[in-house]
């Protein structure tokens, strides 16, 4: 997986990161560019958190409405979080400064 308009681009040197470079940096609050070693900050971090929270709440609601066995819920949530972890690098928006939390 390389190239394409979906991978994050360094806000300093504007070079595109590869998927694995972005993946490694997605676990860090401050993302160090593998090319210029400068710090980048993620812009849509809070958004991602809200989406995952909504999804977890939906699972809980679905569980109480449709009587989904509780044993199903946990694997679904785990699969979602694994998927989210792997998809997240593709949606990272990098900024030179930390974005304000509004
Ligand atoms: Zn850079």
Boltz pocket constraint, residues with backbone or C-beta under 6 A from the ligand:
constraints:
  - pocket:
      binder: B
      contacts: [[A, 10], [A, 11], [A, 12], [A, 13], [A, 14], [A, 15], [A, 33], [A, 34], [A, 35], [A, 36], [A, 37], [A, 38]]
      max_distance: 6.0
